[in-house]
Amino acid sequence: MKDASTAILKEIGNVQNQESPNPIPQQDLRFRLSIVAQAFVDLQQARHRADYDIEEPFQPLDAAVDVAQAQLAFLTWAEVKDELLAQRYLYSLLFKDRS
């Protein structure tokens, strides 16, 4: 999933943020989107570990770290969600054919 998120960011990386009234600089926007994308990857992996890895119990501290990462992702998304690049990134995650 990490490679897919990186590839999508690169694929749509040439989009300029012209429609936002106060555009975020492109480099900063890409960094913020990478925070959101990495959170999806990390949290999905944590979910799988918690559900299926019976060798190592899931600790409360692990859960707290995951909750903090999810909160950061939501706050970061709130900052960038109106940017054209962010909207195209979200669209590509939801509707791009990955067959």
C-alpha positions in Angstrom: 0.0 0.0 0.0 2.9 2.4 0.8 4.2 2.0 -2.8 0.7 2.6 -4.2 0.3 5.8 -2.2 3.7 7.0 -3.3 3.0 6.2 -6.9 -0.3 8.1 -6.8 1.3 11.1 -5.3 4.0 11.1 -8.0 1.3 10.6 -10.7 -0.7 13.6 -9.7 2.3 15.6 -8.5 2.3 18.0 -11.5 -1.1 19.5 -10.5 -0.9 23.1 -9.6 -2.9 24.4 -6.6 -4.5 27.3 -8.5 -8.1 27.0 -7.3 -7.5 27.3 -3.6 -7.8 30.9 -2.3 -4.8 30.5 0.0 -2.8 27.7 -1.6 -0.3 25.8 0.5 3.2 25.6 -1.1 3.4 22.5 -3.2 6.3 20.9 -1.2 4.5 21.5 2.1 1.3 20.1 0.6 3.0 17.0 -0.6 4.6 16.5 2.8 1.2 16.8 4.5 -0.5 14.4 2.1 2.3 11.9 2.8 1.5 12.1 6.5 -2.2 11.2 5.7 -1.2 8.4 3.3 1.4 6.9 5.7 -1.2 6.9 8.5 -3.5 4.8 6.3 -0.8 2.3 5.7 0.5 2.2 9.3 -3.0 2.0 10.8 -4.1 -0.8 8.4 -1.0 -2.8 9.3 -1.6 -2.2 13.0 -5.1 -3.4 12.6 -3.9 -6.6 11.0 -1.3 -7.1 13.7 -3.9 -6.5 16.4 -6.4 -8.9 14.8 -4.2 -11.7 13.6 -0.8 -11.7 15.3 -1.4 -13.9 18.3 2.4 -14.2 19.0 2.6 -10.7 20.4 -0.3 -9.1 22.4 -1.4 -5.7 21.4 -0.4 -3.3 24.2 -2.3 -0.2 25.4 0.7 2.0 24.5 0.5 0.7 20.9 -3.2 1.6 20.8 -2.4 5.1 22.1 0.3 5.7 19.5 -2.1 4.5 16.7 -4.9 6.8 18.0 -2.4 9.8 18.0 -1.4 9.0 14.5 -5.0 8.8 13.4 -5.7 12.2 15.1 -2.7 13.7 13.3 -3.9 12.4 10.0 -7.4 13.9 10.5 -6.0 17.2 11.5 -3.6 17.2 8.6 -6.4 16.3 6.2 -8.5 19.2 7.5 -5.7 21.6 6.6 -5.3 20.4 3.0 -8.7 19.0 2.0 -9.6 22.1 -0.1 -6.4 21.9 -2.2 -6.9 20.6 -5.7 -3.9 18.2 -5.3 -5.5 16.8 -2.2 -8.9 16.4 -3.8 -7.3 14.6 -6.8 -5.3 12.4 -4.5 -8.4 11.4 -2.6 -10.2 10.7 -5.9 -7.4 8.6 -7.1 -7.4 6.5 -3.9 -11.2 6.0 -4.1 -11.8 5.5 -7.8 -8.6 4.5 -9.7 -8.6 1.1 -11.2 -5.8 -1.0 -9.7 -6.3 -4.2 -11.5 
